[in-house]
Amino acid sequence: MEIATFGIITRWNQVLLGVKRAEAEVGGSSLSGPGAKQQKNETLAQCLVRAAHNEAGILLNPRKLERVAVIVSYIVADVPDLELHVFHTSYFKDSPRETETMTPCWYPVKDIPLQLMPELDREWFLRAVQGEKFRAHVYHRPRNKKPRVVFFPFFV
């Protein structure tokens, strides 16, 4: 199972999102926050710091990242494919800028263009951006069932 990070970066009542290029490691061709697959010998915080710099041109403080969710994705079968660690922060340096993989933009939290996000991401993203902490399983194509998100209480 691959492990990845996703950043919810906020200022005032806005969240930093952008449409990622198709070749992005996490969230390609859709509206997303910075994120990437974890590399060997890299902590989750280091992974998100790298992703935020590479995708949005900003520097995150790893000590100011708060884990708000852990989401396990089941793409095809009943075997997990991806474990996504979602972090929130309002602490960053530099102004977001367009990069090779993403064009970041500030969106009002109450007016996020959710139609640009994958359908199954919308539900967990809204909870996370509003400050809820949780664990979730996302079933993309379960056998004989509708795709769905199942939420669980958060624990570290």
DSSP file (Angstrom, degrees, kcal/mol; ACC not computed):
  #  RESIDUE AA STRUCTURE BP1 BP2  ACC     N-H-->O    O-->H-N    N-H-->O    O-->H-N    TCO  KAPPA ALPHA  PHI   PSI    X-CA   Y-CA   Z-CA
    1    1 A M              0   0    0      0, 0.0    81,-0.2     0, 0.0     2,-0.2   0.000 360.0 360.0 360.0 134.3    0.0    0.0    0.0
    2    2 A E  E     -a   82   0A   0     79,-2.2    81,-2.6    35,-0.0     2,-0.4  -0.548 360.0-145.0 -83.7 151.9    1.3    3.4   -0.9
    3    3 A I  E     +a   83   0A   0     35,-0.2    35,-3.4    79,-0.2     2,-0.3  -0.956  24.2 168.5-119.3 137.1    1.3    6.3    1.6
    4    4 A A  E     -aB  84  37A   0     79,-2.5    81,-2.8    -2,-0.4     2,-0.3  -0.900  23.1-132.7-142.0 168.4    0.7    9.9    0.7
    5    5 A T  E     -aB  85  36A   0     31,-2.5    31,-0.7    -2,-0.3     2,-0.3  -0.868   9.9-165.9-123.1 158.8    0.1   13.3    2.2
    6    6 A F  E     -aB  86  35A   0     79,-2.0    81,-2.6    -2,-0.3     2,-0.5  -0.987  13.5-145.0-143.3 132.9   -2.5   16.0    1.5
    7    7 A G  E     -a   87   0A   0     27,-3.2     2,-0.8    -2,-0.3    81,-0.2  -0.881  10.2-165.1-108.9 129.2   -2.3   19.6    2.8
    8    8 A I  E     -a   88   0A   0     79,-3.2    81,-2.0    -2,-0.5     2,-0.6  -0.919  21.2-175.4-104.3 103.2   -5.2   21.8    3.8
    9    9 A I  E     -a   89   0A   0     -2,-0.8     7,-2.8     7,-0.5     2,-0.3  -0.893   6.0-178.6-108.0 121.5   -3.5   25.2    3.9
   10   10 A T  E     -F   15   0B   0     79,-2.2     2,-0.3    -2,-0.6     5,-0.2  -0.837  21.3-178.2-123.3 155.8   -5.6   28.1    5.1
   11   11 A R  E >  S-F   14   0B   0      3,-1.7     3,-2.6    -2,-0.3    80,-0.0  -0.953  72.1 -34.1-146.0 137.4   -5.5   31.8    5.7
   12   12 A W  T 3  S-     0   0    0     -2,-0.3    -2,-0.0     1,-0.3     0, 0.0  -0.310 127.6 -28.1  47.6-122.8   -8.4   33.8    7.1
   13   13 A N  T 3  S+     0   0    0     -3,-0.1    96,-2.9     2,-0.0    97,-0.4  -0.154 119.7  97.8-111.0  38.0  -11.4   32.0    5.6
   14   14 A Q  E <   -FG  11 108B   0     -3,-2.6    -3,-1.7    94,-0.3     2,-0.4  -0.886  55.9-151.5-125.6 155.7   -9.7   30.8    2.5
   15   15 A V  E     -FG  10 107B   0     92,-2.6    92,-2.4    -2,-0.3     2,-0.7  -0.974  21.5-122.3-126.8 142.3   -8.1   27.5    1.5
   16   16 A L  E     + G   0 106B   0     -7,-2.8    -7,-0.5    -2,-0.4     2,-0.3  -0.745  46.6 151.0 -88.0 116.5   -5.2   27.0   -1.0
   17   17 A L  E     + G   0 105B   0     88,-2.5    88,-2.8    -2,-0.7     2,-0.3  -0.895  16.1 177.7-136.7 165.7   -6.2   24.7   -3.9
   18   18 A G  E     -HG  32 104B   0     14,-2.4    14,-2.4    -2,-0.3     2,-0.6  -0.977  37.8 -99.7-164.1 157.8   -5.3   24.3   -7.5
   19   19 A V  E     -HG  31 103B   0     84,-0.7    84,-0.9    -2,-0.3    12,-0.2  -0.750  44.7-145.0 -83.0 121.6   -5.9   22.2  -10.5
   20   20 A K  E     - G   0 102B   0     10,-2.0     9,-1.4    -2,-0.6    82,-0.2  -0.563  18.0-103.8 -88.2 151.3   -3.0   19.7  -10.8
   21   21 A R    >   -     0   0    0     80,-2.5     3,-1.9    -2,-0.2     8,-0.2  -0.313  37.4-106.0 -66.1 156.7   -1.5   18.5  -14.0
   22   22 A A  T 3  S+     0   0    0      6,-0.3     6,-0.2     1,-0.3    -1,-0.1   0.803 117.3  57.6 -57.2 -32.9   -2.5   15.0  -15.0
   23   23 A E  T 3  S+     0   0    0      5,-0.0    -1,-0.3     3,-0.0     5,-0.1   0.409  77.0 126.8 -84.0   3.9    1.0   13.6  -14.1
   24   24 A A    <   -     0   0    0     -3,-1.9     4,-0.4    77,-0.1     3,-0.1  -0.274  65.8-127.4 -61.9 147.2    0.8   14.8  -10.5
   25   25 A E  S    S+     0   0    0      1,-0.2     2,-0.4    10,-0.2    11,-0.1   0.879  94.1  23.2 -63.1 -40.1    1.5   12.1   -7.9
   26   26 A V  S    S+     0   0    0      9,-0.5    -1,-0.2     1,-0.1     9,-0.1  -0.996 130.6   4.9-132.6 128.5   -1.7   12.8   -5.9
   27   27 A G  S >  S-     0   0    0     -2,-0.4     3,-1.2     1,-0.2    -7,-0.5   0.755  76.3-176.6  77.8  26.2   -4.9   14.5   -7.3
   28   28 A G  T 3   +     0   0    0     -4,-0.4    -6,-0.3     1,-0.2    -7,-0.2  -0.263  64.4   9.3 -60.9 142.9   -3.9   14.8  -10.9
   29   29 A S  T 3  S+     0   0    0     -9,-1.4     2,-0.3    -8,-0.2    -1,-0.2   0.676 116.2  82.8  63.8  22.8   -6.3   16.5  -13.3
   30   30 A S  S <  S-     0   0    0     -3,-1.2   -10,-2.0    -9,-0.2     2,-0.4  -0.950  91.7 -82.4-147.0 166.7   -8.5   17.8  -10.5
   31   31 A L  E     +H   19   0B   0     85,-2.5     2,-0.3    -2,-0.3   -12,-0.2  -0.587  67.5 144.8 -71.3 128.0   -8.9   20.5   -7.9
   32   32 A S  E     -H   18   0B   0    -14,-2.4   -14,-2.4    -2,-0.4     3,-0.1  -0.954  47.1-111.4-156.4 166.7   -6.7   19.6   -5.0
   33   33 A G        -     0   0    0     -2,-0.3   -16,-0.1   -16,-0.2   -25,-0.1  -0.536  59.5 -68.4 -95.4 173.0   -4.4   20.8   -2.3
   34   34 A P  S    S+     0   0    0      0, 0.0   -27,-3.2     0, 0.0     2,-0.3  -0.337  72.7 139.0 -60.8 143.1   -0.6   20.1   -2.3
   35   35 A G  E     -B    6   0A   0    -29,-0.2    -9,-0.5    16,-0.2     2,-0.3  -0.943  22.8-179.5-178.2 159.9    0.3   16.5   -1.7
   36   36 A A  E     -B    5   0A   0    -31,-0.7   -31,-2.5    -2,-0.3     2,-0.3  -0.982  37.5 -86.2-160.6 165.1    2.5   13.7   -2.8
   37   37 A K  E     -B    4   0A   0     -2,-0.3   -33,-0.3   -33,-0.2     2,-0.2  -0.589  54.0-104.6 -76.5 142.9    3.4   10.1   -2.2
   38   38 A Q        -     0   0    0    -35,-3.4   -35,-0.2    -2,-0.3     2,-0.2  -0.490  34.5-142.5 -71.5 134.4    5.9    9.5    0.6
   39   39 A Q    >   -     0   0    0     -2,-0.2     3,-1.5     4,-0.2     8,-0.1  -0.566  34.2 -78.0 -93.6 161.4    9.4    8.7   -0.5
   40   40 A K  T 3  S+     0   0    0      1,-0.3    -1,-0.1    -2,-0.2     3,-0.1  -0.292 117.2  10.8 -57.8 139.0   11.8    6.2    1.1
   41   41 A N  T 3  S+     0   0    0      1,-0.2     2,-0.4    -3,-0.1    -1,-0.3   0.733 101.9 122.6  62.7  26.4   13.4    7.6    4.4
   42   42 A E    <   -     0   0    0     -3,-1.5    -1,-0.2     4,-0.0     2,-0.1  -0.963  57.0-135.1-119.2 133.2   11.0   10.6    4.4
   43   43 A T     >  -     0   0    0     -2,-0.4     4,-2.2     1,-0.1    -4,-0.2  -0.353  29.6-108.8 -75.5 166.1    8.6   11.4    7.3
   44   44 A L  H  > S+     0   0    0      2,-0.2     4,-2.2     1,-0.2     5,-0.2   0.902 121.4  51.4 -62.3 -40.2    5.0   12.4    6.5
   45   45 A A  H  > S+     0   0    0      1,-0.2     4,-2.5     2,-0.2    -1,-0.2   0.926 109.4  49.2 -63.2 -44.2    5.8   16.0    7.5
   46   46 A Q  H  > S+     0   0    0      1,-0.2     4,-2.4     2,-0.2    -1,-0.2   0.880 108.8  54.8 -61.5 -37.7    8.8   16.1    5.1
   47   47 A C  H  X S+     0   0    0     -4,-2.2     4,-2.4     2,-0.2    -1,-0.2   0.930 111.2  43.0 -61.6 -46.9    6.7   14.7    2.3
   48   48 A L  H  X S+     0   0    0     -4,-2.2     4,-2.9     2,-0.2     5,-0.2   0.885 111.9  53.5 -70.5 -37.4    4.1   17.4    2.7
   49   49 A V  H  X S+     0   0    0     -4,-2.5     4,-1.9     2,-0.2    11,-0.2   0.930 111.6  47.0 -60.0 -44.5    6.7   20.2    3.0
   50   50 A R  H  X S+     0   0    0     -4,-2.4     4,-2.8    -5,-0.2     5,-0.2   0.931 113.2  48.5 -60.9 -47.3    8.3   18.9   -0.2
   51   51 A A  H  X S+     0   0    0     -4,-2.4     4,-2.8     1,-0.2     5,-0.4   0.913 110.4  50.1 -62.6 -44.4    4.9   18.7   -2.0
   52   52 A A  H  X>S+     0   0    0     -4,-2.9     4,-1.9     1,-0.2     6,-1.4   0.885 114.6  44.8 -63.8 -38.1    3.9   22.3   -0.9
   53   53 A H  H  X5S+     0   0    0     -4,-1.9     4,-1.2     4,-0.2    -2,-0.2   0.940 117.9  42.9 -69.7 -46.9    7.2   23.7   -2.1
   54   54 A N  H  <5S+     0   0    0     -4,-2.8    47,-0.4    -5,-0.2    46,-0.3   0.847 125.7  32.2 -68.6 -34.7    7.2   21.8   -5.4
   55   55 A E  H  <5S+     0   0    0     -4,-2.8    44,-0.4    -5,-0.2    47,-0.2   0.781 136.4  16.6 -97.1 -29.7    3.5   22.4   -6.2
   56   56 A A  H  <5S-     0   0    0     -4,-1.9    41,-2.2    -5,-0.4    -3,-0.2   0.441  92.4-120.8-126.1  -2.8    2.7   25.8   -4.7
   57   57 A G  S  <<S+     0   0    0     -4,-1.2     2,-0.3    -5,-0.5    -4,-0.2   0.709  70.5 123.8  71.5  20.0    6.1   27.4   -4.1
   58   58 A I        -     0   0    0     -6,-1.4     2,-0.5    39,-0.1    -1,-0.2  -0.791  57.3-131.5-114.1 158.3    5.5   27.8   -0.4
   59   59 A L  E     -I   93   0C   0     34,-2.0    34,-2.3    -2,-0.3     2,-0.3  -0.937  21.2-158.3-110.5 121.1    7.5   26.7    2.6
   60   60 A L  E     -I   92   0C   0     -2,-0.5    32,-0.2    32,-0.2     5,-0.1  -0.690  18.8-125.5 -95.7 150.5    5.6   24.9    5.4
   61   61 A N    >   -     0   0    0     30,-0.8     3,-2.0    -2,-0.3    30,-0.1  -0.867  16.0-152.1 -91.2 113.4    6.8   24.6    9.0
   62   62 A P  G >  S+     0   0    0      0, 0.0     3,-1.0     0, 0.0    -1,-0.1   0.770  94.2  59.1 -60.7 -24.6    6.7   20.8    9.8
   63   63 A R  G 3  S+     0   0    0      1,-0.2    -2,-0.0    -3,-0.1   -18,-0.0   0.622 102.1  55.1 -77.3 -11.8    6.2   21.6   13.5
   64   64 A K  G <  S+     0   0    0     -3,-2.0     2,-0.5    27,-0.1    26,-0.3   0.199  80.0 111.6-106.4  14.5    3.0   23.5   12.6
   65   65 A L    <   -     0   0    0     -3,-1.0     2,-0.5    24,-0.1    24,-0.2  -0.786  49.7-162.6 -90.7 128.2    1.3   20.6   10.7
   66   66 A E  E     -C   88   0A   0     22,-2.5    22,-2.8    -2,-0.5     2,-0.4  -0.946  16.4-133.5-112.3 120.5   -1.8   19.2   12.4
   67   67 A R  E     +C   87   0A   0     -2,-0.5    20,-0.3    20,-0.2     3,-0.1  -0.583  31.7 167.8 -72.3 126.4   -3.0   15.8   11.2
   68   68 A V  E     +     0   0A   0     18,-2.9    66,-1.9    -2,-0.4     2,-0.3   0.566  58.2  12.3-114.9 -15.8   -6.8   16.0   10.8
   69   69 A A  E     -Cd  86 134A   0     17,-1.5    17,-2.7    64,-0.2     2,-0.4  -0.995  45.6-155.4-160.2 153.3   -7.5   12.8    8.9
   70   70 A V  E     -Cd  85 135A   0     64,-1.2    66,-2.1    -2,-0.3     2,-0.5  -0.983  23.6-171.3-129.3 120.7   -6.3    9.4    7.7
   71   71 A I  E     -Cd  84 136A   0     13,-2.9    13,-3.6    -2,-0.4     2,-0.5  -0.954   9.9-159.1-120.8 125.1   -8.1    8.1    4.6
   72   72 A V  E     -Cd  83 137A   0     64,-2.8    66,-2.9    -2,-0.5     2,-0.4  -0.906  13.4-153.0-104.8 124.6   -7.6    4.6    3.2
   73   73 A S  E     -Cd  82 138A   0      9,-3.1     8,-3.1    -2,-0.5     9,-1.4  -0.821  11.3-165.2-102.8 135.0   -8.6    4.2   -0.4
   74   74 A Y  E     + d   0 139A   0     64,-3.2    66,-2.6    -2,-0.4    67,-0.6  -0.942  11.3 179.5-114.0 103.9   -9.7    0.9   -1.9
   75   75 A I  S    S-     0   0    0     -2,-0.6    66,-0.5     4,-0.3    -1,-0.2   0.967  72.0 -15.0 -75.0 -53.9   -9.5    1.5   -5.7
   76   76 A V  S    S+     0   0    0      3,-0.3    67,-0.1    64,-0.1     2,-0.1   0.769 123.0  25.8-118.6 -53.3  -10.7   -1.9   -7.1
   77   77 A A  S    S-     0   0    0      2,-0.3    64,-0.2    65,-0.1    63,-0.1  -0.200  90.3 -85.8-106.6-166.5  -10.8   -4.7   -4.5
   78   78 A D  S    S+     0   0    0     -2,-0.1    -4,-0.0     2,-0.1    -1,-0.0   0.230  99.0  97.5 -87.1  13.4  -11.1   -5.1   -0.8
   79   79 A V  S    S-     0   0    0      1,-0.0    -4,-0.3     2,-0.0    -2,-0.3  -0.897  83.6-114.1-103.7 128.5   -7.3   -4.6   -0.5
   80   80 A P        -     0   0    0      0, 0.0    -6,-0.2     0, 0.0     3,-0.1  -0.357  30.7-178.8 -65.5 138.9   -6.2   -1.0    0.5
   81   81 A D        +     0   0    0     -8,-3.1   -79,-2.2     1,-0.3     2,-0.4   0.741  64.3  21.2-104.4 -33.7   -4.3    0.8   -2.2
   82   82 A L  E     -aC   2  73A   0     -9,-1.4    -9,-3.1   -81,-0.2     2,-0.6  -0.999  52.0-158.1-145.7 135.6   -3.5    4.2   -0.6
   83   83 A E  E     -aC   3  72A   0    -81,-2.6   -79,-2.5    -2,-0.4     2,-0.5  -0.964  21.2-163.0-112.9 113.6   -3.2    5.6    2.9
   84   84 A L  E     -aC   4  71A   0    -13,-3.6   -13,-2.9    -2,-0.6     2,-0.6  -0.861   6.5-157.7-104.6 122.7   -3.6    9.4    2.7
   85   85 A H  E     -aC   5  70A   0    -81,-2.8   -79,-2.0    -2,-0.5     2,-0.5  -0.890  11.9-156.3-101.1 118.0   -2.6   11.5    5.7
   86   86 A V  E     -aC   6  69A   0    -17,-2.7   -18,-2.9    -2,-0.6   -17,-1.5  -0.831  11.9-173.8-101.5 126.2   -4.3   14.9    5.7
   87   87 A F  E     -aC   7  67A   0    -81,-2.6   -79,-3.2    -2,-0.5     2,-0.4  -0.894  10.7-152.1-119.7 148.3   -2.7   17.8    7.5
   88   88 A H  E     +aC   8  66A   0    -22,-2.8   -22,-2.5    -2,-0.3     2,-0.3  -0.931  22.0 159.2-116.2 143.9   -3.9   21.3    8.2
   89   89 A T  E     -a    9   0A   0    -81,-2.0   -79,-2.2    -2,-0.4   -24,-0.1  -0.975  32.3-170.9-156.4 151.7   -1.8   24.4    8.7
   90   90 A S        +     0   0    0     -2,-0.3     2,-0.6   -26,-0.3   -78,-0.1   0.219  69.7  95.9-117.7   6.9   -2.1   28.2    8.5
   91   91 A Y        +     0   0    0    -27,-0.3   -30,-0.8   -30,-0.1     2,-0.3  -0.885  47.5 130.8-105.8 115.4    1.7   28.6    8.9
   92   92 A F  E     -I   60   0C   0     -2,-0.6     2,-0.3   -32,-0.2   -32,-0.2  -0.984  41.4-133.7-156.2 160.0    3.6   29.1    5.7
   93   93 A K  E     +I   59   0C   0    -34,-2.3   -34,-2.0    -2,-0.3    -2,-0.0  -0.872  65.0  23.3-117.2 153.2    6.3   31.3    4.1
   94   94 A D  S    S-     0   0    0     -2,-0.3   -35,-0.1   -36,-0.2   -36,-0.1   0.190  88.4 -77.0  77.9 161.9    6.3   32.9    0.6
   95   95 A S        -     0   0    0    -38,-0.1    -2,-0.0     1,-0.1     0, 0.0  -0.756  51.2-103.1 -92.9 138.0    3.4   33.6   -1.7
   96   96 A P        -     0   0    0      0, 0.0     2,-0.3     0, 0.0   -39,-0.2  -0.293  47.6-179.5 -57.3 143.3    1.8   30.7   -3.6
   97   97 A R        -     0   0    0    -41,-2.2     2,-0.1     8,-0.0   -39,-0.1  -0.970  33.6 -88.1-144.1 157.8    2.9   30.7   -7.3
   98   98 A E        -     0   0    0     -2,-0.3     5,-0.2     5,-0.2     2,-0.2  -0.414  47.7-179.5 -66.1 139.4    2.3   28.6  -10.3
   99   99 A T        -     0   0    0      3,-2.8   -44,-0.1   -44,-0.4   -45,-0.1  -0.673  46.1 -87.2-127.2-176.5    4.6   25.6  -10.8
  100  100 A E  S    S+     0   0    0    -46,-0.3   -45,-0.1    -2,-0.2     3,-0.1   0.763 126.1  34.3 -65.6 -24.5    5.0   22.9  -13.3
  101  101 A T  S    S+     0   0    0    -47,-0.4   -80,-2.5     1,-0.2     2,-0.3   0.613 122.1  21.5-108.1 -13.9    2.5   20.7  -11.5
  102  102 A M  E     -G   20   0B   0    -82,-0.2    -3,-2.8   -48,-0.2    -1,-0.2  -0.999  48.1-146.9-157.7 147.3   -0.1   23.1  -10.1
  103  103 A T  E     -G   19   0B   0    -84,-0.9   -84,-0.7    -2,-0.3    -5,-0.2  -0.885  35.2-153.7-112.9  96.1   -1.7   26.6  -10.4
  104  104 A P  E     +G   18   0B   0      0, 0.0     2,-0.3     0, 0.0   -86,-0.3  -0.360  18.8 172.3 -76.3 151.3   -2.6   27.4   -6.8
  105  105 A C  E     -G   17   0B   0    -88,-2.8   -88,-2.5   -90,-0.1     2,-0.4  -0.987  33.6-113.6-153.5 146.6   -5.4   29.8   -5.9
  106  106 A W  E     -G   16   0B   0     -2,-0.3   -90,-0.2   -90,-0.2   -96,-0.1  -0.731  33.2-170.7 -85.2 130.2   -7.1   30.9   -2.7
  107  107 A Y  E     -G   15   0B   0    -92,-2.4   -92,-2.6    -2,-0.4     5,-0.1  -0.964  29.7-110.3-120.1 137.1  -10.8   29.9   -2.5
  108  108 A P  E >   -G   14   0B   0      0, 0.0     3,-2.2     0, 0.0   -94,-0.3  -0.456  27.8-129.0 -60.2 135.1  -13.3   31.1    0.1
  109  109 A V  G >  S+     0   0    0    -96,-2.9     3,-0.6     1,-0.3   -95,-0.1   0.829 109.4  51.4 -57.2 -31.9  -14.0   28.1    2.3
  110  110 A K  G 3  S+     0   0    0    -97,-0.4    -1,-0.3     1,-0.2   -96,-0.1   0.454 114.3  43.4 -85.0   0.2  -17.8   28.7    1.8
  111  111 A D  G <  S+     0   0    0     -3,-2.2    -1,-0.2     2,-0.0    -2,-0.1  -0.223  71.3 152.1-140.7  47.3  -17.4   28.8   -2.0
  112  112 A I    <   -     0   0    0     -3,-0.6     2,-2.4    -5,-0.1     3,-0.2  -0.661  51.4-123.2 -80.2 130.6  -15.1   26.0   -3.0
  113  113 A P    >   +     0   0    0      0, 0.0     3,-2.1     0, 0.0     4,-0.2  -0.465  38.6 174.0 -74.7  78.3  -15.8   24.8   -6.6
  114  114 A L  G >   +     0   0    0     -2,-2.4     3,-2.3     1,-0.3     8,-0.1   0.742  66.2  74.8 -60.7 -25.2  -16.4   21.2   -5.5
  115  115 A Q  G 3  S+     0   0    0      1,-0.3    -1,-0.3    -3,-0.2     4,-0.1   0.693  90.4  59.6 -63.3 -15.9  -17.5   20.1   -9.0
  116  116 A L  G <  S+     0   0    0     -3,-2.1   -85,-2.5     2,-0.1    -1,-0.3   0.480  95.0  79.7 -89.2  -3.2  -13.8   20.3   -9.9
  117  117 A M  S <  S-     0   0    0     -3,-2.3   -85,-0.1   -87,-0.2     5,-0.1  -0.722  98.6 -91.1 -99.4 152.6  -12.9   17.6   -7.3
  118  118 A P    >>  -     0   0    0      0, 0.0     3,-1.3     0, 0.0     4,-1.2  -0.380  42.6-117.2 -57.0 141.0  -13.4   13.9   -7.6
  119  119 A E  H >> S+     0   0    0      1,-0.3     4,-0.7     2,-0.2     3,-0.5   0.862 112.2  49.0 -53.4 -44.4  -16.8   13.0   -6.3
  120  120 A L  H 3> S+     0   0    0      1,-0.2     4,-0.7     2,-0.2    -1,-0.3   0.707 107.4  56.7 -73.5 -17.9  -15.6   10.8   -3.5
  121  121 A D  H <> S+     0   0    0     -3,-1.3     4,-2.6     1,-0.2     5,-0.2   0.764  92.0  71.7 -79.6 -25.9  -13.1   13.4   -2.3
  122  122 A R  H <X S+     0   0    0     -4,-1.2     4,-2.3    -3,-0.5     5,-0.2   0.902  95.7  49.5 -58.6 -45.1  -15.7   16.1   -1.8
  123  123 A E  H  X S+     0   0    0     -4,-0.7     4,-1.4     1,-0.2    -1,-0.2   0.936 116.7  38.4 -65.6 -48.4  -17.3   14.6    1.2
  124  124 A W  H  X S+     0   0    0     -4,-0.7     4,-2.4     1,-0.2    -1,-0.2   0.879 114.2  56.0 -71.9 -34.9  -14.1   14.0    3.2
  125  125 A F  H  X S+     0   0    0     -4,-2.6     4,-3.0     1,-0.2     5,-0.3   0.931 105.4  51.1 -62.4 -45.3  -12.5   17.3    2.1
  126  126 A L  H  X S+     0   0    0     -4,-2.3     4,-1.2    -5,-0.2    -1,-0.2   0.900 111.5  47.9 -59.2 -41.5  -15.5   19.4    3.3
  127  127 A R  H  <>S+     0   0    0     -4,-1.4     5,-2.3    -5,-0.2    -1,-0.2   0.934 114.6  45.9 -63.7 -45.2  -15.3   17.8    6.7
  128  128 A A  H ><5S+     0   0    0     -4,-2.4     3,-1.7     1,-0.2    -2,-0.2   0.909 110.5  51.1 -67.1 -42.9  -11.5   18.2    7.0
  129  129 A V  H 3<5S+     0   0    0     -4,-3.0    -1,-0.2     1,-0.3    -2,-0.2   0.760 107.1  55.8 -68.7 -22.4  -11.5   21.9    5.8
  130  130 A Q  T 3<5S-     0   0    0     -4,-1.2    -1,-0.3    -5,-0.3    -2,-0.2   0.382 125.6-101.5 -89.5   3.9  -14.2   22.7    8.4
  131  131 A G  T < 5S+     0   0    0     -3,-1.7    -3,-0.2     1,-0.3     2,-0.2   0.454  71.6 144.4  97.0   1.2  -11.9   21.3   11.2
  132  132 A E      < -     0   0    0     -5,-2.3     2,-0.4    -6,-0.2    -1,-0.3  -0.516  38.8-145.5 -73.5 141.1  -13.4   17.9   11.8
  133  133 A K        +     0   0    0     -2,-0.2    21,-0.5    21,-0.1     2,-0.3  -0.902  36.4 136.6-106.7 137.5  -10.9   15.1   12.6
  134  134 A F  E     -d   69   0A   0    -66,-1.9   -64,-1.2    -2,-0.4     2,-0.3  -0.981  47.6-122.9-163.8 168.8  -11.7   11.6   11.3
  135  135 A R  E     -dE  70 152A   0     17,-2.0    17,-3.1    -2,-0.3     2,-0.3  -0.916  35.6-177.7-116.0 151.6  -10.6    8.4    9.7
  136  136 A A  E     -dE  71 151A   0    -66,-2.1   -64,-2.8    -2,-0.3     2,-0.5  -0.997  25.7-145.6-150.2 152.2  -12.3    7.2    6.6
  137  137 A H  E     -dE  72 150A   0     13,-2.4    13,-2.8    -2,-0.3     2,-0.6  -0.986  17.7-157.5-114.8 129.6  -12.3    4.4    4.1
  138  138 A V  E     -dE  73 149A   0    -66,-2.9   -64,-3.2    -2,-0.5     2,-0.7  -0.940   2.6-164.2-111.4 118.2  -13.0    5.4    0.5
  139  139 A Y  E     +dE  74 148A   0      9,-2.9     9,-1.7    -2,-0.6   -64,-0.2  -0.886   9.3 178.5-104.7 107.4  -14.4    2.6   -1.7
  140  140 A H  S    S+     0   0    0    -66,-2.6   -65,-0.2    -2,-0.7    -1,-0.2   0.920  78.7   3.1 -77.9 -45.5  -14.1    3.6   -5.4
  141  141 A R  S    S+     0   0    0    -67,-0.6    -1,-0.2   -66,-0.5     3,-0.1  -0.475  79.0 179.4-140.9  66.5  -15.4    0.5   -7.1
  142  142 A P    >   -     0   0    0      0, 0.0     3,-1.5     0, 0.0     2,-0.2  -0.342  43.7 -87.4 -70.2 152.2  -16.6   -2.1   -4.5
  143  143 A R  T 3  S-     0   0    0      1,-0.3     3,-0.1   -67,-0.1   -66,-0.0  -0.398 103.2 -16.3 -61.1 124.9  -18.1   -5.3   -5.7
  144  144 A N  T 3  S+     0   0    0     -2,-0.2     2,-0.3     1,-0.2    -1,-0.3   0.695 118.5  99.4  55.3  24.7  -21.8   -5.0   -6.3
  145  145 A K  S <  S-     0   0    0     -3,-1.5    -1,-0.2     3,-0.0     3,-0.1  -0.934  78.0-100.8-137.4 161.5  -22.1   -1.8   -4.3
  146  146 A K        -     0   0    0     -2,-0.3    -5,-0.1     1,-0.1    -7,-0.1  -0.555  50.0 -96.4 -76.6 142.2  -22.2    2.0   -5.0
  147  147 A P        +     0   0    0      0, 0.0     2,-0.3     0, 0.0    -7,-0.2  -0.315  61.4 163.8 -55.5 142.4  -18.9    3.9   -4.4
  148  148 A R  E     -E  139   0A   0     -9,-1.7    -9,-2.9    -3,-0.1     2,-0.4  -0.980  40.5-125.2-158.6 166.1  -18.9    5.4   -1.0
  149  149 A V  E     -E  138   0A   0     -2,-0.3     2,-0.5   -11,-0.2   -11,-0.2  -0.985  21.3-162.1-118.6 129.8  -17.0    7.0    1.9
  150  150 A V  E     -E  137   0A   0    -13,-2.8   -13,-2.4    -2,-0.4     2,-0.3  -0.962  11.4-150.8-114.7 124.9  -17.3    5.4    5.4
  151  151 A F  E     -E  136   0A   0     -2,-0.5   -15,-0.2   -15,-0.2   -80,-0.0  -0.698  14.0-178.0-100.4 148.2  -16.2    7.6    8.4
  152  152 A F  E     -E  135   0A   0    -17,-3.1   -17,-2.0    -2,-0.3    -2,-0.0  -0.906  39.3 -82.5-134.2 160.5  -14.8    6.5   11.7
  153  153 A P        -     0   0    0      0, 0.0     2,-0.3     0, 0.0   -19,-0.2  -0.318  51.5-110.7 -62.1 150.6  -13.7    8.4   14.9
  154  154 A F        +     0   0    0    -21,-0.5     2,-0.3   -20,-0.1   -19,-0.1  -0.641  44.4 159.5 -85.5 138.7  -10.2    9.9   14.7
  155  155 A F              0   0    0     -2,-0.3   -21,-0.0   -21,-0.1     0, 0.0  -0.967 360.0 360.0-151.9 151.6   -7.4    8.6   16.9
  156  156 A V              0   0    0     -2,-0.3    -2,-0.0   -89,-0.0    -1,-0.0   0.439 360.0 360.0 -95.3 360.0   -3.7    8.9   16.5
